[in-house]
């Protein structure tokens, strides 16, 4: 398999261009730990918060982020030193953030002054009027193509900070111990290789796959279908019957026939499933590009220098397909400290801070200015493989993400989870997905 290519800015910018065309979960992923504030945010009361004092409003903000977006205390202090604004950080699992924002907004309250906004939430949040439109300089928008995924009704609802896309990782030590000397290039090779790992007693469940009844399982179905069989949706946004049924049968076989996927993971969060490789308890996964850094971080990982990124496996007909799930920061409509929140977003998404966050968390910058500097300095880890994978980014949604994405996603992940739990067959799972999509399409 081709593993190297010329390191050029033009190739890397394919990532930004591809994501910019990908209008619409990003479900990046990170450590499973969560932390809640000592006192509940105003959202819990279901009422709009009382205005704070002038000093508090100008000098303190609350920020809700997923684990993989958390800046270090030292980096946060830089913002405070520059702006005079203190940040109270609330790190929450990605699965929970959307629900918290929704509940708070329905109650005309804000869960925080600045919040995570996934690309897949933009249509819903925009239609409901839950986000404060942001005034973003035209030059900044021009240098940040993924921002197009966060525009609703000609208004910017969030500024992207993460060029998230899926790439594959394998444990070299596990594969070599099982007699596998080359990384897999196709899904047939993946299954052949991980079976050898399992049969050799190296890892009981060598394949990590997110299949819980949560949003990230929809992402699993989208990228896996695209990578192994072809499009999930037809041009008219109907479900591609054959491709999706093939994927459902494939996944069901991995779990219930070949026993390659840990049955406990069927009820795990996405972060916990991906964390299995970091804990040296799985051998292969397709996950967020940010894991390219985390797997070699001794503070997070038990497999430092034991894993490598590779292109997402394909088939004879499909070449290493992947798609991007950019994430951004926005301000809820009912936030108290909107002006200070905007200053935080400007700082957090600036080229300088994005480069620092790449060093801390491995998030690929959304700013072309930051990408250019990283290319010049050669600071992009495993750059050849990362850059080549970006050339295979494509959108699973013909014509852009549908307004009914959330309802569709709910049908996908619930039917898939019921199938792998043994409650329904692949055919029944497909029928449930198709019925819901046809209903939503009208």
N, C-alpha and C positions, 0 to 999 in steps of 0.2 A: 504494500500500500504506500502511496505517496505520502511522505511525512514532512517534506520540507518545501519551501517556496521562497522566492525573493521577498525580503522584508521591505515593503514599500508603503508609503502613506496612502497611495491610491487604493491599494488592496484593503487596508484597514478601514478606509472610509466607506467601503462597501457595506460595512456594518451600520454606519450611521444612515446611509441612504436607504438600505433595506428596511430599517426600523422606521425611518421617516415615512415610508410608503405603507407601513403597517398601521393603518389607522384603527383605532378602536377606542393573565394573569400572570400576571407576572408573578409568576411566582418564583421569585428568587428564593433562595433558601439559605439557612444558616443554623446556628446553634439553637437547640431546643429550649434553652432557658428563657424564662420570662420574668419581668419584674413589674410590679404595679406600684403606684404611688401610695404613700402612707394613708392619704385621704382620698376618697372617691372624687373624680372630676365632676363638674357641674352637670354632665349628661345624666347622671344617675337620678337626679331629682325630677327630670322631665320638664323643667322650667328654665327659662332664660336666666343666665347668671346676673347677679347684681353688678353694676359697674364698679370697677376697682378704683382705688385712689390714683391720682395722676402719677405719683411716684411708682406705684406698682405697675400700672399700665405701661409706662415707658421703660421700666427697668427689669421686667421679668416676663418670661413666656414659658408655656408648657409645650413640649414637642413629643408626639407619639410616633415611634419608629419601630420597624421589625428588627430582629437581632443583627441582620447583616448590614443594616444601615447605621448602626450605632457608632458615632465618632468617639475617639478616646477622650478621657478627661482633659488631657493636655491640649487636644485640638479644640475642644469646646471652650477651654480657657482662652485660647487665642481669639475666638469670636467675642467673648466677654470683654477681653482687654481692648479690642478694637472698637466695640460698639457700646460698651457699658451696660449691655443687656445680659441678665442672668438667665440661664436655660435650665429648666427642670425637665429632665429627660424621663420619658416613660417608655420602656422597651416592652413591646407586646408581640405575641406570636402573630404572624401574618394572617392566619385563618381568622383571628378574632378582631382585627382592626376594622374591617369593613362593617361587621355587625355593630361594633361600638359607635362608629360614625353614624350609621343609619339610625340606631336607637336614639342617640343624642339629638340628631337633626329633627327627627319626628317630634321630639319633645322641645323643639326650638332652643336647643342648647348646643354647646360645642364640647367635644370630648377633650380637645386641646386647641391651642392657638395655631399649631402647625401639625399636619398629619400626613402620613403615607397615603398616596393615591396611586392605585394600580391602573394600568391602561384599560383593564377590563371593567373598571368601575365608572369610567368617564361618562358613558351614555346615560347610565342610571342616575348618577349624581347630578349631571347636567340637567336632565329632564325634571328632576325633583327640585332643582334650585338650591342644593345643599352646599355648594362651594362658592367662595368669593372669587369673582373674576380677577385675574392678575394683570397688571400693566407690565408687560415685558418688552424691553427695548427691541426694536426691529433687528438691530445688528446681532443681539444675543440670540434671537430666534433663528437668524440666518446661520449662525455658527453652531446651532444645536438642532439638527434635523428631527430627532425623535420627539421634539415638542409637538409635532403635528398629531401625535397620538393622544394629546391632552387638550385638544381644541374642540370645544362644543359650541355650536351656533356662533362661530367666529370669535369665541372668547377663550382665552387660555385659563384653564382651571387648575393646572399644576405645571411645575417645571421639572423635567426629567433629570434624575441623578444617576440612573443605572442603565447601561446598555446590556440588559440581561438576555442571554440566549442559552440554548442547551448544547452541551458538548459531552462527550463520553469520557469516562475515567476507568482505568483497570489497575488492579493490584499486581504489579510485576512479580513480586515475590510469590504470591499465590499461583500465578500462571506458570512460572518457571518451575516451582516445586511439583506441579502436575505434568511437567514435560511439554508445556506450550511455550514456544520460543518466539512467536510472532504475535503481535496484537491482532485482534479480529477486525475484518473489514466489512463483513456482512453479518446479518442477524443469524444466519445459519451457522457461521463460524463462532459467534458469541455463545450460542446454545451448546455447540459441540465442546467448546473450551470450558465453560462453567460446569458442564457435566463431568468433565475430567477432574476439575477441582473438587467437586462434591464426592466423586467416587474415590478419590485419593484420601479422603478424610481431612482435607485441609480446611474446608469451610462447609458447614452443613447447608447453609442457604446462601449461595454465592452471588445471587442476583438481587439487587435492590430495585424495587419498583413501587411507586406510590399508587396505592389502590384503595385508600380509605374513602369514606363517604364525605369527601371534601373537595373544594375547588381544584386543588392541584392534580387530582385524578383526571379531571377533564383535560388538563394540559398533557398528562401522560398519554391519553388516548389520541389527542391531536398530533403530538410529535411522533408517536410510535406508528400511527396509521400512515402519516406522511412519509416517514423514513422507510417503512417496510413494504407498504402496498401502494401508496399514492394518496390523493386527496381524500380528506374526510367528508368534505362537502362538494356537491356538484355546483356548476356555475349559477344555478338558480337557488342556491342555498338549501337544497334538499340533501338528505344524507346519502352519501355514496354507499349503496346497500352492500355491494360485494366487498369493497375495501374495509368497511367497518366490521362486517361479519367476520372477515378473515382475522382482523385484529382481535376481536373478542374471543374467537376460538384459540388464537395464539396465546393470549394472556391466560385464559382459563387452563390451557395445557401447562403453562409454566408453573401455575399455582397448584392445581389439583391433580395433575398427572405426573409431571416430572419433579414436583416438590423442590423447585429451585428458589422459590420466594418464601421468606419467613412468614408463616401464617399469622404471627403476631403483628406483622406490619400492616395487615389489612385494617387495623384499627389505630394505627399510629399516625401522628402528624407527619407532614412532609419533612420537616426538619429532623424528626427522629429517624425516619427511613434513610435519609441521606447521611445522617450521623453514623449509621452502621458501618460505612466504609471508613470513616474517621476513627472508629473504634476497632478496626481490623476484624470486623465480623461480617463483611461482604467483600466480594471480589470484583464486581462490575456494576456500574451505574451510569445513567445519563442524568445529568444535573446541571445546575446553574454554573456559568463560567466562573463565578466567584470561588467555587471550590478549587479552582486551579491554585489559588493562594492558600486556602484554608487547609487543604490536605497536607501541606508542608509546613504548617504553623505548629511548632512544638507545644504551644500553649493550648491548642485545640485538638490536635491530631496525634494518634498513636501510630500513624503510618508515614511519618516523614521520610521522604526520599524513596518510598516504596511504590508510589503510584505515578502514572503518567496520563496526561490528557491525550485522547485520540479523536479522530473524526467520528461523529455519530454513525454507527454502522448502517449500511444500506442494503440493497439487494441487487440482483442483476439488472433490474429495471429502474431502480431509484438510487441516486447517488447522495448519500450522507445528508439528507434533508434535515433542516432544523428550522426553528422559528424563534422570534425574539419577543420578550415580554418586558418592555421598559417600565420602570417605576419612577414616580415623581413625588414632589412635595406640594401640598396645597394648604389653603386656609379655609376652614369651615365658615359658612355664612354667619354663624352666631358666635364666632371667636371674639374674645374681648380685646386682645392686643394685636390687631391686624397689622398696624404699621410696623411694629417690632417683629412680627412674624414674617413680613415680607423682607425685612432686612436679613433675617436668618436664612430664608430661602435663597436670596441673592448671594449670600456668603457661601452657603453649603453647595450650591451648584456652580460656583465660580471655577474656572479652570484650575486655579491653584489648589483649592480645597478638594476638588475631584481627584487630582493627582495624589494628594495626601491620603484621601479615603481609599484609593486603589492600593496604596501601600499598607493600609491598616486592615481593609476588609476584602480587597480583591475585586471591587466593583469596577467594571470597565466604564470610563468616563463617557458622558454624552456630548461633551464639548469637543468640537473639532480642534480647537486651540490646544486643549489638553492632550488629545491624541497625537497631534503633530509634535508636541514637545516630548512625549513619551517615545515616539518613534526616533526622534533625533538623539535621545539619551540612551536608547536601547534598554528601557526599564520594563518592557512588557514581557512578563514571564511566559516561556514557551511560545514566543511570538509567532513562529512559523505555523504551528498547528492552530493556534487561536485565529490567526489571520485567514488561514485557508478555510476554517469552518465558517467564518463570516460570509464567504462567497456562496454558501449554500443556504443562506437564510431566505425564507419565503413565508408569505402569509397563508394561514390555513383558511382564511375567510375571503372568498371572492367578493370584491367590491367593498371590503371593509367590515369591521365588526358589527353585527346586527344589534339593534336596540334591545332585543330580547335575549342577549347573551346569557344573563344570569339565570333566567328560567331554563334555557337550553342546557347550561352547565349543570344545573341541579339534576336534570333528568339523566344526563350522562353519568355523573359520578355516583348517583344512587343506584342506577341500573347496573353499572359495572361492579360496584361493591357488593350488591346482592348476588351477582353472578359468581364472583370469586368466593363468596361465603357459602355457595352451594344452594342458595334459595331459588334461583332461576337459571335457565339454560342460556347459552349465548344467543340463541334465536329469540328467546323472550326478552333478553336485555336489548337486543337490536330493535325489536318491535316497540318497546317502551320509549327508546330514544327517537325512533322515527315518528311515532305518534305525536310526541310532544313537539318536535321540530315542525311537523306539518301543521299542527294546530297554531303554532306561533307564526308561521309563515302566512297563515290565513288562506 
